[in-house]
């Protein structure tokens, strides 16, 4: 524990701010630069920083394989579900205007849901890729080292 003490203390202060910035990028993407992909990568970078400083095994306890896989699937299903909801409501696939009574409100709602699905998928995919390269994903064949 005495090794990397300054880095660990600094990371404990930075990781919550990195995650907060990811949320800002996520929800600001509707009105300016940013969005789901960027927010997902920023969020995953906070997780990777934690794993590098506190150990991959500890990071595995923070994000168990089942949770990461479920969030990966949830993001894809949310994206596809918004598109299918547009079809069921009488519009085209990914036609956000039909999601609410007011077309402008429907556009904002649709974009926010789509970007949240993309952000969740990207963050989960980046975490999965990192853990596979770290050899810590037992379902792929890495196992604990």
N, CA, C and O atoms as a GROMACS GRO file, in nm:
protein
  580
    1UNK      N    1   0.080  -0.120   0.000
    1UNK     CA    2   0.000   0.000   0.000
    1UNK      C    3   0.084   0.126   0.000
    1UNK      O    4   0.036   0.231  -0.043
    2UNK      N    5   0.207   0.119   0.046
    2UNK     CA    6   0.288   0.239   0.054
    2UNK      C    7   0.341   0.281  -0.083
    2UNK      O    8   0.378   0.397  -0.103
    3UNK      N    9   0.345   0.186  -0.177
    3UNK     CA   10   0.389   0.221  -0.311
    3UNK      C   11   0.282   0.303  -0.380
    3UNK      O   12   0.162   0.277  -0.363
    4UNK      N   13   0.322   0.400  -0.457
    4UNK     CA   14   0.231   0.484  -0.536
    4UNK      C   15   0.130   0.559  -0.450
    4UNK      O   16   0.015   0.579  -0.491
    5UNK      N   17   0.170   0.601  -0.332
    5UNK     CA   18   0.077   0.667  -0.239
    5UNK      C   19   0.025   0.798  -0.297
    5UNK      O   20  -0.095   0.827  -0.287
    6UNK      N   21   0.112   0.877  -0.357
    6UNK     CA   22   0.069   1.006  -0.412
    6UNK      C   23  -0.026   0.984  -0.529
    6UNK      O   24  -0.126   1.053  -0.542
    7UNK      N   25   0.006   0.888  -0.614
    7UNK     CA   26  -0.081   0.859  -0.727
    7UNK      C   27  -0.218   0.809  -0.682
    7UNK      O   28  -0.321   0.846  -0.739
    8UNK      N   29  -0.219   0.725  -0.579
    8UNK     CA   30  -0.346   0.672  -0.531
    8UNK      C   31  -0.434   0.780  -0.469
    8UNK      O   32  -0.554   0.782  -0.492
    9UNK      N   33  -0.374   0.868  -0.391
    9UNK     CA   34  -0.452   0.976  -0.329
    9UNK      C   35  -0.503   1.071  -0.437
    9UNK      O   36  -0.618   1.114  -0.433
   10UNK      N   37  -0.418   1.103  -0.532
   10UNK     CA   38  -0.459   1.192  -0.641
   10UNK      C   39  -0.570   1.127  -0.723
   10UNK      O   40  -0.667   1.194  -0.761
   11UNK      N   41  -0.557   0.998  -0.751
   11UNK     CA   42  -0.659   0.929  -0.829
   11UNK      C   43  -0.792   0.925  -0.755
   11UNK      O   44  -0.898   0.937  -0.817
   12UNK      N   45  -0.788   0.908  -0.623
   12UNK     CA   46  -0.912   0.907  -0.546
   12UNK      C   47  -0.986   1.040  -0.557
   12UNK      O   48  -1.108   1.046  -0.547
   13UNK      N   49  -0.910   1.148  -0.577
   13UNK     CA   50  -0.974   1.278  -0.594
   13UNK      C   51  -1.016   1.299  -0.740
   13UNK      O   52  -1.118   1.364  -0.766
   14UNK      N   53  -0.940   1.246  -0.835
   14UNK     CA   54  -0.968   1.270  -0.976
   14UNK      C   55  -1.077   1.181  -1.034
   14UNK      O   56  -1.154   1.225  -1.120
   15UNK      N   57  -1.085   1.057  -0.990
   15UNK     CA   58  -1.181   0.964  -1.050
   15UNK      C   59  -1.325   1.013  -1.039
   15UNK      O   60  -1.398   1.006  -1.139
   16UNK      N   61  -1.371   1.063  -0.924
   16UNK     CA   62  -1.508   1.117  -0.922
   16UNK      C   63  -1.527   1.236  -1.017
   16UNK      O   64  -1.634   1.252  -1.077
   17UNK      N   65  -1.424   1.320  -1.030
   17UNK     CA   66  -1.436   1.434  -1.121
   17UNK      C   67  -1.437   1.389  -1.267
   17UNK      O   68  -1.507   1.447  -1.349
   18UNK      N   69  -1.360   1.284  -1.298
   18UNK     CA   70  -1.361   1.230  -1.434
   18UNK      C   71  -1.500   1.175  -1.467
   18UNK      O   72  -1.552   1.197  -1.576
   19UNK      N   73  -1.560   1.104  -1.370
   19UNK     CA   74  -1.694   1.050  -1.393
   19UNK      C   75  -1.799   1.161  -1.405
   19UNK      O   76  -1.891   1.150  -1.486
   20UNK      N   77  -1.783   1.265  -1.327
   20UNK     CA   78  -1.875   1.378  -1.336
   20UNK      C   79  -1.860   1.448  -1.471
   20UNK      O   80  -1.960   1.488  -1.531
   21UNK      N   81  -1.737   1.461  -1.519
   21UNK     CA   82  -1.715   1.519  -1.652
   21UNK      C   83  -1.776   1.431  -1.760
   21UNK      O   84  -1.830   1.482  -1.859
   22UNK      N   85  -1.769   1.299  -1.743
   22UNK     CA   86  -1.832   1.208  -1.840
   22UNK      C   87  -1.983   1.231  -1.844
   22UNK      O   88  -2.043   1.231  -1.952
   23UNK      N   89  -2.044   1.250  -1.728
   23UNK     CA   90  -2.188   1.280  -1.726
   23UNK      C   91  -2.219   1.414  -1.795
   23UNK      O   92  -2.318   1.426  -1.866
   24UNK      N   93  -2.133   1.513  -1.773
   24UNK     CA   94  -2.152   1.641  -1.840
   24UNK      C   95  -2.145   1.625  -1.991
   24UNK      O   96  -2.230   1.676  -2.064
   25UNK      N   97  -2.044   1.554  -2.038
   25UNK     CA   98  -2.029   1.532  -2.182
   25UNK      C   99  -2.148   1.453  -2.236
   25UNK      O  100  -2.197   1.481  -2.345
   26UNK      N  101  -2.195   1.356  -2.158
   26UNK     CA  102  -2.309   1.274  -2.199
   26UNK      C  103  -2.434   1.360  -2.221
   26UNK      O  104  -2.498   1.351  -2.325
   27UNK      N  105  -2.467   1.441  -2.124
   27UNK     CA  106  -2.593   1.514  -2.131
   27UNK      C  107  -2.581   1.648  -2.203
   27UNK      O  108  -2.682   1.710  -2.236
   28UNK      N  109  -2.460   1.693  -2.227
   28UNK     CA  110  -2.440   1.815  -2.304
   28UNK      C  111  -2.437   1.785  -2.453
   28UNK      O  112  -2.446   1.876  -2.535
   29UNK      N  113  -2.424   1.658  -2.490
   29UNK     CA  114  -2.414   1.619  -2.630
   29UNK      C  115  -2.538   1.654  -2.711
   29UNK      O  116  -2.530   1.661  -2.834
   30UNK      N  117  -2.649   1.675  -2.646
   30UNK     CA  118  -2.771   1.713  -2.716
   30UNK      C  119  -2.764   1.858  -2.762
   30UNK      O  120  -2.830   1.896  -2.859
   31UNK      N  121  -2.685   1.940  -2.694
   31UNK     CA  122  -2.683   2.083  -2.723
   31UNK      C  123  -2.551   2.132  -2.782
   31UNK      O  124  -2.544   2.247  -2.826
   32UNK      N  125  -2.448   2.052  -2.783
   32UNK     CA  126  -2.318   2.095  -2.834
   32UNK      C  127  -2.228   1.976  -2.857
   32UNK      O  128  -2.275   1.863  -2.864
   33UNK      N  129  -2.099   2.001  -2.869
   33UNK     CA  130  -2.006   1.890  -2.891
   33UNK      C  131  -2.007   1.793  -2.772
   33UNK      O  132  -2.018   1.834  -2.657
   34UNK      N  133  -1.996   1.669  -2.804
   34UNK     CA  134  -1.998   1.566  -2.701
   34UNK      C  135  -2.104   1.464  -2.734
   34UNK      O  136  -2.162   1.467  -2.842
   35UNK      N  137  -2.129   1.377  -2.643
   35UNK     CA  138  -2.231   1.277  -2.664
   35UNK      C  139  -2.190   1.145  -2.606
   35UNK      O  140  -2.100   1.136  -2.522
   36UNK      N  141  -2.258   1.041  -2.651
   36UNK     CA  142  -2.243   0.910  -2.594
   36UNK      C  143  -2.106   0.848  -2.610
   36UNK      O  144  -2.051   0.794  -2.514
   37UNK      N  145  -2.050   0.854  -2.730
   37UNK     CA  146  -1.921   0.789  -2.752
   37UNK      C  147  -1.813   0.853  -2.666
   37UNK      O  148  -1.737   0.784  -2.598
   38UNK      N  149  -1.806   0.984  -2.669
   38UNK     CA  150  -1.704   1.054  -2.590
   38UNK      C  151  -1.723   1.029  -2.441
   38UNK      O  152  -1.626   1.005  -2.368
   39UNK      N  153  -1.847   1.034  -2.395
   39UNK     CA  154  -1.873   1.012  -2.253
   39UNK      C  155  -1.839   0.870  -2.212
   39UNK      O  156  -1.787   0.848  -2.103
   40UNK      N  157  -1.867   0.773  -2.298
   40UNK     CA  158  -1.835   0.635  -2.267
   40UNK      C  159  -1.685   0.612  -2.253
   40UNK      O  160  -1.641   0.540  -2.164
   41UNK      N  161  -1.609   0.674  -2.341
   41UNK     CA  162  -1.463   0.660  -2.334
   41UNK      C  163  -1.408   0.729  -2.209
   41UNK      O  164  -1.318   0.677  -2.144
   42UNK      N  165  -1.461   0.846  -2.175
   42UNK     CA  166  -1.415   0.917  -2.055
   42UNK      C  167  -1.448   0.836  -1.930
   42UNK      O  168  -1.366   0.823  -1.840
   43UNK      N  169  -1.569   0.782  -1.925
   43UNK     CA  170  -1.608   0.700  -1.809
   43UNK      C  171  -1.519   0.577  -1.797
   43UNK      O  172  -1.475   0.542  -1.687
   44UNK      N  173  -1.494   0.510  -1.909
   44UNK     CA  174  -1.407   0.392  -1.906
   44UNK      C  175  -1.265   0.428  -1.865
   44UNK      O  176  -1.198   0.347  -1.801
   45UNK      N  177  -1.219   0.547  -1.900
   45UNK     CA  178  -1.084   0.587  -1.861
   45UNK      C  179  -1.073   0.602  -1.709
   45UNK      O  180  -0.967   0.574  -1.652
   46UNK      N  181  -1.181   0.644  -1.644
   46UNK     CA  182  -1.180   0.651  -1.497
   46UNK      C  183  -1.167   0.511  -1.438
   46UNK      O  184  -1.092   0.490  -1.342
   47UNK      N  185  -1.238   0.416  -1.494
   47UNK     CA  186  -1.229   0.277  -1.448
   47UNK      C  187  -1.089   0.221  -1.472
   47UNK      O  188  -1.033   0.153  -1.386
   48UNK      N  189  -1.033   0.248  -1.589
   48UNK     CA  190  -0.899   0.198  -1.622
   48UNK      C  191  -0.794   0.260  -1.531
   48UNK      O  192  -0.701   0.192  -1.489
   49UNK      N  193  -0.808   0.388  -1.501
   49UNK     CA  194  -0.716   0.452  -1.406
   49UNK      C  195  -0.724   0.384  -1.270
   49UNK      O  196  -0.621   0.358  -1.207
   50UNK      N  197  -0.844   0.354  -1.225
   50UNK     CA  198  -0.862   0.283  -1.098
   50UNK      C  199  -0.793   0.147  -1.104
   50UNK      O  200  -0.723   0.108  -1.010
   51UNK      N  201  -0.813   0.075  -1.213
   51UNK     CA  202  -0.755  -0.059  -1.226
   51UNK      C  203  -0.602  -0.054  -1.229
   51UNK      O  204  -0.537  -0.141  -1.172
   52UNK      N  205  -0.546   0.047  -1.293
   52UNK     CA  206  -0.400   0.056  -1.301
   52UNK      C  207  -0.337   0.088  -1.166
   52UNK      O  208  -0.228   0.040  -1.136
   53UNK      N  209  -0.405   0.167  -1.085
   53UNK     CA  210  -0.346   0.208  -0.958
   53UNK      C  211  -0.383   0.117  -0.840
   53UNK      O  212  -0.303   0.102  -0.748
   54UNK      N  213  -0.500   0.057  -0.843
   54UNK     CA  214  -0.544  -0.023  -0.730
   54UNK      C  215  -0.549  -0.172  -0.760
   54UNK      O  216  -0.583  -0.252  -0.673
   55UNK      N  217  -0.515  -0.209  -0.881
   55UNK     CA  218  -0.512  -0.350  -0.918
   55UNK      C  219  -0.635  -0.391  -0.996
   55UNK      O  220  -0.746  -0.346  -0.969
   56UNK      N  221  -0.611  -0.478  -1.092
   56UNK     CA  222  -0.720  -0.524  -1.176
   56UNK      C  223  -0.819  -0.609  -1.096
   56UNK      O  224  -0.939  -0.607  -1.122
   57UNK      N  225  -0.769  -0.683  -0.999
   57UNK     CA  226  -0.859  -0.766  -0.917
   57UNK      C  227  -0.957  -0.679  -0.839
   57UNK      O  228  -1.075  -0.714  -0.827
   58UNK      N  229  -0.910  -0.567  -0.786
   58UNK     CA  230  -1.001  -0.474  -0.716
   58UNK      C  231  -1.101  -0.412  -0.814
   58UNK      O  232  -1.218  -0.394  -0.780
   59UNK      N  233  -1.055  -0.381  -0.933
   59UNK     CA  234  -1.145  -0.324  -1.034
   59UNK      C  235  -1.251  -0.425  -1.073
   59UNK      O  236  -1.364  -0.387  -1.104
   60UNK      N  237  -1.216  -0.553  -1.072
   60UNK     CA  238  -1.312  -0.658  -1.103
   60UNK      C  239  -1.423  -0.663  -1.000
   60UNK      O  240  -1.537  -0.697  -1.031
   61UNK      N  241  -1.389  -0.629  -0.875
   61UNK     CA  242  -1.492  -0.627  -0.770
   61UNK      C  243  -1.585  -0.508  -0.790
   61UNK      O  244  -1.704  -0.515  -0.757
   62UNK      N  245  -1.531  -0.398  -0.844
   62UNK     CA  246  -1.614  -0.280  -0.870
   62UNK      C  247  -1.709  -0.306  -0.986
   62UNK      O  248  -1.826  -0.267  -0.980
   63UNK      N  249  -1.660  -0.371  -1.090
   63UNK     CA  250  -1.742  -0.401  -1.208
   63UNK      C  251  -1.735  -0.551  -1.237
   63UNK      O  252  -1.651  -0.595  -1.315
   64UNK      N  253  -1.823  -0.630  -1.175
   64UNK     CA  254  -1.823  -0.774  -1.199
   64UNK      C  255  -1.855  -0.806  -1.345
   64UNK      O  256  -1.922  -0.726  -1.412
   65UNK      N  257  -1.809  -0.921  -1.395
   65UNK     CA  258  -1.832  -0.955  -1.536
   65UNK      C  259  -1.980  -0.953  -1.575
   65UNK      O  260  -2.014  -0.908  -1.684
   66UNK      N  261  -2.066  -1.000  -1.489
   66UNK     CA  262  -2.208  -1.001  -1.521
   66UNK      C  263  -2.266  -0.862  -1.539
   66UNK      O  264  -2.349  -0.838  -1.627
   67UNK      N  265  -2.222  -0.769  -1.455
   67UNK     CA  266  -2.271  -0.631  -1.466
   67UNK      C  267  -2.222  -0.566  -1.594
   67UNK      O  268  -2.298  -0.497  -1.662
   68UNK      N  269  -2.096  -0.586  -1.628
   68UNK     CA  270  -2.041  -0.526  -1.750
   68UNK      C  271  -2.112  -0.582  -1.872
   68UNK      O  272  -2.146  -0.507  -1.963
   69UNK      N  273  -2.134  -0.712  -1.875
   69UNK     CA  274  -2.203  -0.773  -1.989
   69UNK      C  275  -2.348  -0.726  -1.997
   69UNK      O  276  -2.400  -0.702  -2.106
   70UNK      N  277  -2.414  -0.713  -1.882
   70UNK     CA  278  -2.552  -0.666  -1.882
   70UNK      C  279  -2.562  -0.522  -1.930
   70UNK      O  280  -2.653  -0.488  -2.005
   71UNK      N  281  -2.468  -0.437  -1.887
   71UNK     CA  282  -2.473  -0.297  -1.932
   71UNK      C  283  -2.437  -0.285  -2.079
   71UNK      O  284  -2.488  -0.197  -2.148
   72UNK      N  285  -2.351  -0.372  -2.128
   72UNK     CA  286  -2.320  -0.375  -2.271
   72UNK      C  287  -2.445  -0.409  -2.351
   72UNK      O  288  -2.476  -0.345  -2.452
   73UNK      N  289  -2.517  -0.510  -2.306
   73UNK     CA  290  -2.640  -0.550  -2.374
   73UNK      C  291  -2.750  -0.444  -2.359
   73UNK      O  292  -2.824  -0.417  -2.453
   74UNK      N  293  -2.759  -0.384  -2.241
   74UNK     CA  294  -2.860  -0.281  -2.218
   74UNK      C  295  -2.842  -0.163  -2.312
   74UNK      O  296  -2.940  -0.112  -2.367
   75UNK      N  297  -2.718  -0.120  -2.333
   75UNK     CA  298  -2.693  -0.007  -2.421
   75UNK      C  299  -2.736  -0.034  -2.564
   75UNK      O  300  -2.799   0.050  -2.628
   76UNK      N  301  -2.703  -0.153  -2.614
   76UNK     CA  302  -2.743  -0.190  -2.751
   76UNK      C  303  -2.894  -0.201  -2.761
   76UNK      O  304  -2.954  -0.153  -2.858
   77UNK      N  305  -2.956  -0.264  -2.661
   77UNK     CA  306  -3.102  -0.279  -2.663
   77UNK      C  307  -3.174  -0.145  -2.651
   77UNK      O  308  -3.280  -0.126  -2.711
   78UNK      N  309  -3.118  -0.052  -2.574
   78UNK     CA  310  -3.178   0.081  -2.563
   78UNK      C  311  -3.174   0.152  -2.698
   78UNK      O  312  -3.273   0.211  -2.740
   79UNK      N  313  -3.060   0.147  -2.764
   79UNK     CA  314  -3.047   0.209  -2.896
   79UNK      C  315  -3.149   0.150  -2.993
   79UNK      O  316  -3.223   0.223  -3.058
   80UNK      N  317  -3.151   0.016  -3.001
   80UNK     CA  318  -3.244  -0.049  -3.094
   80UNK      C  319  -3.389  -0.028  -3.050
   80UNK      O  320  -3.477  -0.014  -3.135
   81UNK      N  321  -3.413  -0.027  -2.921
   81UNK     CA  322  -3.549  -0.010  -2.870
   81UNK      C  323  -3.608   0.126  -2.903
   81UNK      O  324  -3.728   0.137  -2.931
   82UNK      N  325  -3.526   0.230  -2.901
   82UNK     CA  326  -3.575   0.363  -2.939
   82UNK      C  327  -3.614   0.363  -3.086
   82UNK      O  328  -3.714   0.423  -3.125
   83UNK      N  329  -3.535   0.296  -3.168
   83UNK     CA  330  -3.568   0.287  -3.310
   83UNK      C  331  -3.697   0.212  -3.335
   83UNK      O  332  -3.781   0.253  -3.415
   84UNK      N  333  -3.713   0.100  -3.266
   84UNK     CA  334  -3.833   0.019  -3.282
   84UNK      C  335  -3.956   0.092  -3.225
   84UNK      O  336  -4.065   0.080  -3.279
   85UNK      N  337  -3.936   0.168  -3.117
   85UNK     CA  338  -4.048   0.246  -3.061
   85UNK      C  339  -4.098   0.347  -3.164
   85UNK      O  340  -4.218   0.371  -3.175
   86UNK      N  341  -4.005   0.406  -3.239
   86UNK     CA  342  -4.046   0.497  -3.346
   86UNK      C  343  -4.131   0.427  -3.451
   86UNK      O  344  -4.227   0.484  -3.503
   87UNK      N  345  -4.095   0.303  -3.483
   87UNK     CA  346  -4.176   0.226  -3.579
   87UNK      C  347  -4.315   0.198  -3.526
   87UNK      O  348  -4.414   0.215  -3.597
   88UNK      N  349  -4.323   0.156  -3.399
   88UNK     CA  350  -4.454   0.124  -3.340
   88UNK      C  351  -4.543   0.246  -3.323
   88UNK      O  352  -4.665   0.235  -3.320
   89UNK      N  353  -4.481   0.363  -3.312
   89UNK     CA  354  -4.560   0.486  -3.295
   89UNK      C  355  -4.595   0.552  -3.428
   89UNK      O  356  -4.650   0.662  -3.430
   90UNK      N  357  -4.565   0.486  -3.539
   90UNK     CA  358  -4.608   0.535  -3.669
   90UNK      C  359  -4.504   0.610  -3.747
   90UNK      O  360  -4.535   0.665  -3.853
   91UNK      N  361  -4.382   0.615  -3.701
   91UNK     CA  362  -4.276   0.685  -3.774
   91UNK      C  363  -4.180   0.585  -3.837
   91UNK      O  364  -4.210   0.466  -3.848
   92UNK      N  365  -4.067   0.635  -3.877
   92UNK     CA  366  -3.961   0.551  -3.931
   92UNK      C  367  -3.870   0.505  -3.818
   92UNK      O  368  -3.881   0.551  -3.705
   93UNK      N  369  -3.780   0.412  -3.852
   93UNK     CA  370  -3.682   0.366  -3.754
   93UNK      C  371  -3.595   0.484  -3.714
   93UNK      O  372  -3.542   0.555  -3.800
   94UNK      N  373  -3.579   0.505  -3.584
   94UNK     CA  374  -3.504   0.617  -3.525
   94UNK      C  375  -3.564   0.753  -3.561
   94UNK      O  376  -3.491   0.852  -3.568
   95UNK      N  377  -3.694   0.759  -3.585
   95UNK     CA  378  -3.764   0.886  -3.603
   95UNK      C  379  -3.809   0.932  -3.465
   95UNK      O  380  -3.908   0.883  -3.411
   96UNK      N  381  -3.736   1.028  -3.410
   96UNK     CA  382  -3.760   1.069  -3.272
   96UNK      C  383  -3.883   1.157  -3.257
   96UNK      O  384  -3.934   1.170  -3.145
   97UNK      N  385  -3.932   1.216  -3.362
   97UNK     CA  386  -4.043   1.311  -3.354
   97UNK      C  387  -4.170   1.247  -3.298
   97UNK      O  388  -4.252   1.316  -3.237
   98UNK      N  389  -4.186   1.119  -3.317
   98UNK     CA  390  -4.309   1.052  -3.274
   98UNK      C  391  -4.302   1.003  -3.129
   98UNK      O  392  -4.398   0.944  -3.080
   99UNK      N  393  -4.192   1.026  -3.061
   99UNK     CA  394  -4.176   0.976  -2.925
   99UNK      C  395  -4.251   1.058  -2.821
   99UNK      O  396  -4.271   1.013  -2.709
  100UNK      N  397  -4.293   1.179  -2.858
  100UNK     CA  398  -4.369   1.265  -2.765
  100UNK      C  399  -4.475   1.340  -2.845
  100UNK      O  400  -4.474   1.339  -2.968
  101UNK      N  401  -4.566   1.404  -2.772
  101UNK     CA  402  -4.672   1.481  -2.840
  101UNK      C  403  -4.612   1.597  -2.918
  101UNK      O  404  -4.657   1.627  -3.029
  102UNK      N  405  -4.515   1.663  -2.862
  102UNK     CA  406  -4.446   1.773  -2.930
  102UNK      C  407  -4.325   1.716  -3.004
  102UNK      O  408  -4.240   1.653  -2.940
  103UNK      N  409  -4.314   1.736  -3.135
  103UNK     CA  410  -4.202   1.679  -3.210
  103UNK      C  411  -4.064   1.725  -3.161
  103UNK      O  412  -3.968   1.648  -3.164
  104UNK      N  413  -4.056   1.850  -3.114
  104UNK     CA  414  -3.926   1.899  -3.065
  104UNK      C  415  -3.888   1.826  -2.936
  104UNK      O  416  -3.772   1.789  -2.918
  105UNK      N  417  -3.986   1.807  -2.848
  105UNK     CA  418  -3.960   1.733  -2.724
  105UNK      C  419  -3.924   1.587  -2.756
  105UNK      O  420  -3.837   1.529  -2.692
  106UNK      N  421  -3.991   1.530  -2.855
  106UNK     CA  422  -3.960   1.394  -2.898
  106UNK      C  423  -3.819   1.383  -2.952
  106UNK      O  424  -3.750   1.284  -2.927
  107UNK      N  425  -3.774   1.485  -3.026
  107UNK     CA  426  -3.635   1.486  -3.077
  107UNK      C  427  -3.536   1.486  -2.961
  107UNK      O  428  -3.440   1.410  -2.962
  108UNK      N  429  -3.558   1.572  -2.863
  108UNK     CA  430  -3.467   1.579  -2.749
  108UNK      C  431  -3.467   1.449  -2.669
  108UNK      O  432  -3.361   1.401  -2.628
  109UNK      N  433  -3.584   1.393  -2.647
  109UNK     CA  434  -3.594   1.267  -2.573
  109UNK      C  435  -3.523   1.154  -2.648
  109UNK      O  436  -3.448   1.077  -2.589
  110UNK      N  437  -3.549   1.145  -2.778
  110UNK     CA  438  -3.487   1.039  -2.858
  110UNK      C  439  -3.336   1.049  -2.862
  110UNK      O  440  -3.266   0.949  -2.848
  111UNK      N  441  -3.285   1.170  -2.881
  111UNK     CA  442  -3.140   1.189  -2.886
  111UNK      C  443  -3.078   1.156  -2.752
  111UNK      O  444  -2.972   1.094  -2.747
  112UNK      N  445  -3.141   1.198  -2.642
  112UNK     CA  446  -3.087   1.169  -2.510
  112UNK      C  447  -3.083   1.018  -2.484
  112UNK      O  448  -2.984   0.966  -2.431
  113UNK      N  449  -3.189   0.947  -2.520
  113UNK     CA  450  -3.192   0.802  -2.500
  113UNK      C  451  -3.089   0.731  -2.588
  113UNK      O  452  -3.020   0.640  -2.541
  114UNK      N  453  -3.078   0.772  -2.712
  114UNK     CA  454  -2.981   0.712  -2.803
  114UNK      C  455  -2.840   0.736  -2.752
  114UNK      O  456  -2.759   0.643  -2.748
  115UNK      N  457  -2.809   0.858  -2.713
  115UNK     CA  458  -2.675   0.890  -2.665
  115UNK      C  459  -2.644   0.816  -2.535
  115UNK      O  460  -2.529   0.777  -2.513
  116UNK      N  461  -2.743   0.797  -2.449
  116UNK     CA  462  -2.721   0.720  -2.327
  116UNK      C  463  -2.691   0.574  -2.360
  116UNK      O  464  -2.605   0.512  -2.298
  117UNK      N  465  -2.762   0.519  -2.458
  117UNK     CA  466  -2.735   0.382  -2.502
  117UNK      C  467  -2.596   0.368  -2.560
  117UNK      O  468  -2.527   0.270  -2.533
  118UNK      N  469  -2.555   0.464  -2.641
  118UNK     CA  470  -2.421   0.461  -2.699
  118UNK      C  471  -2.315   0.473  -2.590
  118UNK      O  472  -2.216   0.400  -2.591
  119UNK      N  473  -2.335   0.566  -2.497
  119UNK     CA  474  -2.238   0.584  -2.389
  119UNK      C  475  -2.222   0.460  -2.303
  119UNK      O  476  -2.111   0.422  -2.267
  120UNK      N  477  -2.334   0.396  -2.270
  120UNK     CA  478  -2.330   0.274  -2.190
  120UNK      C  479  -2.258   0.162  -2.265
  120UNK      O  480  -2.177   0.090  -2.206
  121UNK      N  481  -2.288   0.149  -2.393
  121UNK     CA  482  -2.225   0.044  -2.473
  121UNK      C  483  -2.076   0.068  -2.487
  121UNK      O  484  -1.996  -0.026  -2.472
  122UNK      N  485  -2.036   0.190  -2.516
  122UNK     CA  486  -1.895   0.220  -2.537
  122UNK      C  487  -1.817   0.202  -2.407
  122UNK      O  488  -1.709   0.144  -2.409
  123UNK      N  489  -1.869   0.250  -2.296
  123UNK     CA  490  -1.799   0.234  -2.168
  123UNK      C  491  -1.783   0.086  -2.134
  123UNK      O  492  -1.675   0.044  -2.092
  124UNK      N  493  -1.888   0.009  -2.151
  124UNK     CA  494  -1.881  -0.134  -2.120
  124UNK      C  495  -1.785  -0.206  -2.214
  124UNK      O  496  -1.711  -0.295  -2.171
  125UNK      N  497  -1.786  -0.169  -2.340
  125UNK     CA  498  -1.696  -0.232  -2.436
  125UNK      C  499  -1.550  -0.199  -2.405
  125UNK      O  500  -1.464  -0.286  -2.413
  126UNK      N  501  -1.523  -0.074  -2.371
  126UNK     CA  502  -1.385  -0.034  -2.338
  126UNK      C  503  -1.337  -0.105  -2.211
  126UNK      O  504  -1.222  -0.148  -2.205
  127UNK      N  505  -1.423  -0.118  -2.112
  127UNK     CA  506  -1.386  -0.188  -1.989
  127UNK      C  507  -1.360  -0.336  -2.019
  127UNK      O  508  -1.264  -0.394  -1.969
  128UNK      N  509  -1.445  -0.396  -2.101
  128UNK     CA  510  -1.427  -0.536  -2.138
  128UNK      C  511  -1.296  -0.556  -2.213
  128UNK      O  512  -1.222  -0.650  -2.184
  129UNK      N  513  -1.266  -0.469  -2.309
  129UNK     CA  514  -1.142  -0.480  -2.385
  129UNK      C  515  -1.021  -0.465  -2.293
  129UNK      O  516  -0.924  -0.540  -2.306
  130UNK      N  517  -1.026  -0.369  -2.202
  130UNK     CA  518  -0.915  -0.351  -2.108
  130UNK      C  519  -0.894  -0.476  -2.024
  130UNK      O  520  -0.780  -0.522  -2.007
  131UNK      N  521  -1.002  -0.532  -1.972
  131UNK     CA  522  -0.989  -0.649  -1.885
  131UNK      C  523  -0.944  -0.772  -1.962
  131UNK      O  524  -0.874  -0.857  -1.907
  132UNK      N  525  -0.981  -0.783  -2.088
  132UNK     CA  526  -0.932  -0.895  -2.170
  132UNK      C  527  -0.781  -0.881  -2.191
  132UNK      O  528  -0.708  -0.978  -2.178
  133UNK      N  529  -0.736  -0.760  -2.222
  133UNK     CA  530  -0.592  -0.738  -2.240
  133UNK      C  531  -0.516  -0.756  -2.110
  133UNK      O  532  -0.400  -0.797  -2.110
  134UNK      N  533  -0.581  -0.726  -1.998
  134UNK     CA  534  -0.516  -0.743  -1.868
  134UNK      C  535  -0.517  -0.890  -1.824
  134UNK      O  536  -0.455  -0.925  -1.724
  135UNK      N  537  -0.587  -0.975  -1.899
  135UNK     CA  538  -0.592  -1.116  -1.866
  135UNK      C  539  -0.679  -1.147  -1.747
  135UNK      O  540  -0.657  -1.247  -1.678
  136UNK      N  541  -0.779  -1.064  -1.722
  136UNK     CA  542  -0.863  -1.080  -1.604
  136UNK      C  543  -1.007  -1.115  -1.638
  136UNK      O  544  -1.094  -1.104  -1.551
  137UNK      N  545  -1.034  -1.156  -1.759
  137UNK     CA  546  -1.172  -1.191  -1.793
  137UNK      C  547  -1.184  -1.342  -1.799
  137UNK      O  548  -1.145  -1.403  -1.899
  138UNK      N  549  -1.238  -1.404  -1.694
  138UNK     CA  550  -1.242  -1.550  -1.689
  138UNK      C  551  -1.329  -1.612  -1.798
  138UNK      O  552  -1.306  -1.727  -1.836
  139UNK      N  553  -1.429  -1.540  -1.849
  139UNK     CA  554  -1.515  -1.597  -1.950
  139UNK      C  555  -1.446  -1.608  -2.085
  139UNK      O  556  -1.485  -1.690  -2.169
  140UNK      N  557  -1.344  -1.525  -2.108
  140UNK     CA  558  -1.269  -1.529  -2.233
  140UNK      C  559  -1.152  -1.626  -2.222
  140UNK      O  560  -1.099  -1.671  -2.323
  141UNK      N  561  -1.112  -1.657  -2.101
  141UNK     CA  562  -1.004  -1.753  -2.085
  141UNK      C  563  -0.882  -1.695  -2.015
  141UNK      O  564  -0.779  -1.761  -2.005
  142UNK      N  565  -0.894  -1.570  -1.966
  142UNK     CA  566  -0.779  -1.507  -1.901
  142UNK      C  567  -0.760  -1.558  -1.760
  142UNK      O  568  -0.652  -1.604  -1.724
  143UNK      N  569  -0.864  -1.550  -1.679
  143UNK     CA  570  -0.855  -1.594  -1.539
  143UNK      C  571  -0.775  -1.498  -1.455
  143UNK      O  572  -0.719  -1.402  -1.507
  144UNK      N  573  -0.769  -1.523  -1.327
  144UNK     CA  574  -0.694  -1.440  -1.232
  144UNK      C  575  -0.547  -1.477  -1.240
  144UNK      O  576  -0.512  -1.594  -1.247
  145UNK      N  577  -0.462  -1.375  -1.238
  145UNK     CA  578  -0.317  -1.397  -1.239
  145UNK      C  579  -0.256  -1.346  -1.113
  145UNK      O  580  -0.135  -1.355  -1.095
   0.00000   0.00000   0.00000
